Amino acid sequence: MDSSPSATVVLVHGNFLGPWSWREVAAQLGANGISTVIAELPSSVENLSSLGDLHDDAAVVRRILDTSADPVVLCGHSYGGAVITEAAAGPHPAVRRLVYLAGVVPDKGESLVSLAPEEARRNTSSKPGEEVTFRTDGRIELAEESARRTLFHDCATDRARSGIRQLRPSNPAAGAQTVRGAAWRQIPVTYVRCMHDVLPELVSESFPETEAELVELSTGHCPNWSNPEAVAEVLRRSVKQAMG
């Protein structure tokens, strides 16, 4: 068995999703001797006593980083990109590399709302985005057909149904909150672009894409669910880069 030092991969899920969305990716990495930690974001936990927000999510990830005995490759999917952007800012000494998987990439002082295209903010886009319903407890839920169209359109029917069944309610306030630091300004980055993603890329104009590694996957918005083998390969390579 290879006894050379390795990094732990910390996986951060997207909005409406949960740790379940990383299950197969973590299994693939584990089969290759790479340890993983999957964050549970309080903004997407069914807990009526508290509405976790973006800053709560970042604090949870920060605590994982604080307690890691190994160097970390930190990966955020979708909304999770905003979470890792704040959580690893400083930079956090444990984090060797950031991986944005179809991830939001805000700069300090930016939010998901501020990065959204103008037509989306005005609801004038010809391409419908995520359609939600509001609950009495203040959370929002992603409509089933919207989830099928925007998150799981490249999945087999049964796989899409499984993902839809596991979706969670979310705190809508998280989308309007600004990040308080931008870790990508200080830490090497891999940005994974999903070529069949129907959702807009929410990436800051100040993001130095030319200094980031760009990887393209022929998938929709949730490749960790539709093609976990491809995502695991990206992360295996990121671990090698981090420890090289």
Secondary structure, 3 states (H helix, E strand, C coil): CCCCCCCEEEEECCCCCCHHHHHHHHHHHHHCCCCEEECCCHHHCCCCCCCCCHHHHHHHHHHHHHCCCCCEEEEEECCHHHHHHHHCCCCCCCEEEEEEECCCECCCCCCHHHHCCHHHHCCCCCCCCCCEEECCCCCEEECHHHHHHHCCCCCCHHHHHHHHHCCCCECHHHHHCCCCCCHHHCCCEEEEEECCCCCCCCECCCCCHHHCEEEEECCCCCHHHHCHHHHHHHHHHHHHHHHC
